[in-house]
Amino acid sequence: MPEPRRSRRRTSAEAGGGPRGRGSGRRREPAPLPSDPDELRELARNIALRHLTGAPRSRHQLEERLADRGIPEEVGAEVLDRMEAVRLVDDAAFAETLVRSRHRGRGLARSALRRELKEKGVDGETAEEALEAVTGEDERAAAAELVAKKIRTRPVPTGPDPESRAERDRHVRRLVAMLGRKGYAPGLAFSVVRDAIDAQDG
């Protein structure tokens, strides 16, 4: 007696659809750029405006975004020039905002802020003008607050025994390293940490 035929579902791959797993499909090709110059400029402007919606951006960041989308350099430059003329793109304002927010919010020192501005394509003169808002006193106060927060959650041992002194030294190194990562010079970092520990002892 002949064996009954077993029905078998065709897999998506056999059916020509390929695997349906996440990310397994073909990558979508980018839409072709408009051939009309006015439409191309409008596209570039919309890309830049969308990129500005979430947060302020430097001109350099917008140039990179337009290049990633295939916008010709000369078209991008023309569009960004027009946006600069109406202050939609303003590296000076961008730098001031970044310095203020990063210094107050994260306690970054001027050297770290200078490095970040450079990474974002802000020219040196514009960066230095923005950094004038952070004084030496501001830096010391911000560093002191960072250290005070750490000590409040994890007090530094103050005992005279060797074990306490060794642990105290480890705390000092960690606190100084933390300030160093935020751009503070070693001399200032050690001074602030020492003052904070003295205040705790007092």
Phi, psi and omega per residue, in radians:
M1 nan 2.243 -3.080
P2 -1.168 2.497 3.141
E3 -1.203 2.364 3.116
P4 -1.123 2.490 3.138
R5 -1.265 2.343 3.108
R6 -1.644 2.230 3.099
S7 -1.347 2.498 -3.138
R8 -2.357 2.280 3.118
R9 -1.242 2.422 3.064
R10 -1.370 2.334 3.088
T11 -1.277 2.825 3.135
S12 -1.084 -0.559 3.128
A13 -1.172 -0.709 -3.137
E14 -1.189 -0.569 -3.112
A15 -1.351 -0.036 3.103
G16 1.635 -0.016 -3.108
G17 -1.515 -0.236 -3.100
G18 1.325 2.954 3.129
P19 -1.117 2.556 -3.075
R20 -1.750 0.156 -3.132
G21 -1.051 2.753 -3.104
R22 -1.099 2.262 3.095
G23 1.355 0.114 -3.074
S24 -1.604 -0.211 -3.126
G25 -1.294 3.060 3.118
R26 -1.214 2.501 3.090
R27 -1.201 2.342 -3.123
R28 -1.218 2.325 3.108
E29 -1.304 2.444 3.103
P30 -1.095 2.534 3.138
A31 -1.103 2.457 3.126
P32 -1.102 2.562 3.130
L33 -1.277 2.555 3.105
P34 -1.101 2.523 3.109
S35 -1.469 -0.389 3.134
D36 -1.314 2.203 -3.091
P37 -1.012 -0.695 3.140
D38 -1.139 -0.720 3.118
E39 -1.158 -0.634 3.126
L40 -1.157 -0.731 3.095
R41 -1.130 -0.688 3.127
E42 -1.136 -0.689 3.088
L43 -1.083 -0.800 3.136
A44 -1.056 -0.742 3.140
R45 -1.109 -0.738 3.138
N46 -1.138 -0.679 3.097
I47 -1.074 -0.811 -3.136
A48 -1.106 -0.748 -3.130
L49 -1.121 -0.703 3.107
R50 -1.099 -0.671 -3.126
H51 -1.227 -0.434 3.115
L52 -1.461 -0.225 -3.032
T53 -1.131 -0.784 -3.057
G54 -1.288 -0.622 -3.063
A55 -2.856 2.773 3.063
P56 -1.071 2.590 3.131
R57 -2.347 2.631 3.020
S58 -1.409 2.860 3.092
R59 -1.046 -0.713 -3.126
H60 -1.047 -0.730 3.121
Q61 -1.097 -0.699 3.117
L62 -1.198 -0.662 3.072
E63 -1.033 -0.747 3.128
E64 -1.113 -0.732 -3.134
R65 -1.103 -0.778 3.128
L66 -1.117 -0.696 3.111
A67 -1.110 -0.687 3.109
D68 -1.061 -0.545 -3.134
R69 -1.551 0.072 3.068
G70 1.478 0.192 3.124
I71 -1.236 2.231 3.114
P72 -0.991 2.530 -3.046
E73 -1.006 -0.736 -3.088
E74 -1.189 -0.574 3.094
V75 -1.216 -0.777 3.105
G76 -1.044 -0.744 -3.137
A77 -1.093 -0.737 -3.139
E78 -1.100 -0.779 -3.123
V79 -1.139 -0.777 -3.123
L80 -1.200 -0.572 3.049
D81 -1.046 -0.763 -3.141
R82 -1.157 -0.672 3.132
M83 -1.208 -0.577 3.049
E84 -1.161 -0.649 -3.106
A85 -1.088 -0.513 3.130
V86 -1.857 0.262 3.037
R87 1.160 0.339 2.989
L88 -1.263 -0.515 3.021
V89 -2.067 2.128 -3.047
D90 -2.609 1.717 -3.084
D91 -1.122 -0.560 3.127
A92 -1.143 -0.811 3.116
A93 -1.152 -0.679 3.098
F94 -1.043 -0.809 -3.120
A95 -1.117 -0.740 3.128
E96 -1.076 -0.751 -3.141
T97 -1.133 -0.774 -3.132
L98 -1.100 -0.805 -3.132
V99 -1.048 -0.812 -3.104
R100 -1.112 -0.830 -3.065
S101 -1.235 -0.718 -3.113
R102 -1.264 -0.599 3.136
H103 -1.257 -0.796 -3.115
R104 -1.303 -0.720 -3.049
G105 -1.406 -0.648 -3.069
R106 -2.014 -0.126 -3.135
G107 1.238 0.468 -3.117
L108 -1.251 2.467 3.084
A109 -1.441 2.986 -3.065
R110 -1.062 -0.670 -3.105
S111 -1.126 -0.681 3.100
A112 -1.199 -0.675 3.102
L113 -1.147 -0.717 3.118
R114 -1.065 -0.742 3.140
R115 -1.119 -0.737 -3.130
E116 -1.164 -0.705 3.105
L117 -1.084 -0.695 3.115
K118 -1.121 -0.734 3.128
E119 -1.070 -0.544 -3.120
K120 -1.569 0.102 3.007
G121 1.504 0.248 3.107
V122 -1.388 2.302 -3.090
D123 -1.197 2.764 -3.013
G124 -1.026 -0.757 -3.107
E125 -1.118 -0.777 3.123
T126 -1.112 -0.696 3.130
A127 -1.098 -0.799 -3.101
E128 -1.124 -0.641 3.096
E129 -1.096 -0.712 3.122
A130 -1.195 -0.637 -3.100
L131 -1.236 -0.283 3.095
E132 -1.087 -0.338 3.137
A133 -1.221 -0.328 -3.137
V134 -1.817 1.945 -3.134
T135 -1.573 2.988 3.060
G136 -1.053 -0.654 3.100
E137 -1.144 -0.683 3.096
D138 -1.058 -0.759 -3.132
E139 -1.086 -0.818 -3.113
R140 -1.104 -0.723 3.128
A141 -1.116 -0.725 3.132
A142 -1.153 -0.730 3.116
A143 -1.105 -0.730 3.139
A144 -1.094 -0.681 3.129
E145 -1.177 -0.698 3.091
L146 -1.055 -0.791 -3.129
V147 -1.181 -0.725 -3.136
A148 -1.052 -0.694 3.115
K149 -1.091 -0.737 3.133
K150 -1.126 -0.753 -3.091
I151 -1.209 -0.568 3.108
R152 -1.111 -0.646 -3.132
T153 -1.507 -0.395 -3.131
R154 -2.550 1.495 -3.088
P155 -1.028 2.619 3.132
V156 -1.491 2.277 3.103
P157 -1.026 2.465 -3.083
T158 -2.130 0.063 -3.090
G159 -1.177 2.740 -3.117
P160 -1.456 -0.161 -3.076
D161 -1.261 2.735 -3.085
P162 -0.988 -0.671 -3.120
E163 -1.129 -0.747 3.122
S164 -1.144 -0.694 3.139
R165 -1.131 -0.696 3.120
A166 -1.132 -0.728 3.117
E167 -1.169 -0.629 3.099
R168 -1.086 -0.749 3.122
D169 -1.090 -0.675 3.116
R170 -1.128 -0.702 3.085
H171 -1.059 -0.786 -3.131
V172 -1.037 -0.800 -3.123
R173 -1.086 -0.733 -3.138
R174 -1.125 -0.748 -3.120
L175 -1.174 -0.720 3.110
V176 -1.133 -0.707 3.118
A177 -1.118 -0.683 3.106
M178 -1.058 -0.770 3.114
L179 -1.172 -0.637 3.108
G180 -1.070 -0.682 3.124
R181 -1.144 -0.415 3.116
K182 -1.638 0.124 3.005
G183 1.711 0.133 -3.118
Y184 -1.464 2.455 3.131
A185 -1.178 2.594 -3.103
P186 -0.969 -0.746 -3.120
G187 -1.051 -0.805 3.112
L188 -1.134 -0.730 -3.108
A189 -1.064 -0.837 3.130
F190 -1.081 -0.714 -3.128
S191 -1.106 -0.781 -3.132
V192 -1.144 -0.760 3.138
V193 -1.111 -0.762 3.134
R194 -1.069 -0.770 3.117
D195 -1.093 -0.697 -3.124
A196 -1.147 -0.695 3.129
I197 -1.213 -0.692 3.090
D198 -1.073 -0.698 3.122
A199 -1.147 -0.640 3.094
Q200 -1.147 -0.738 3.140
D201 -1.124 -0.609 -3.107
G202 -1.297 nan nan
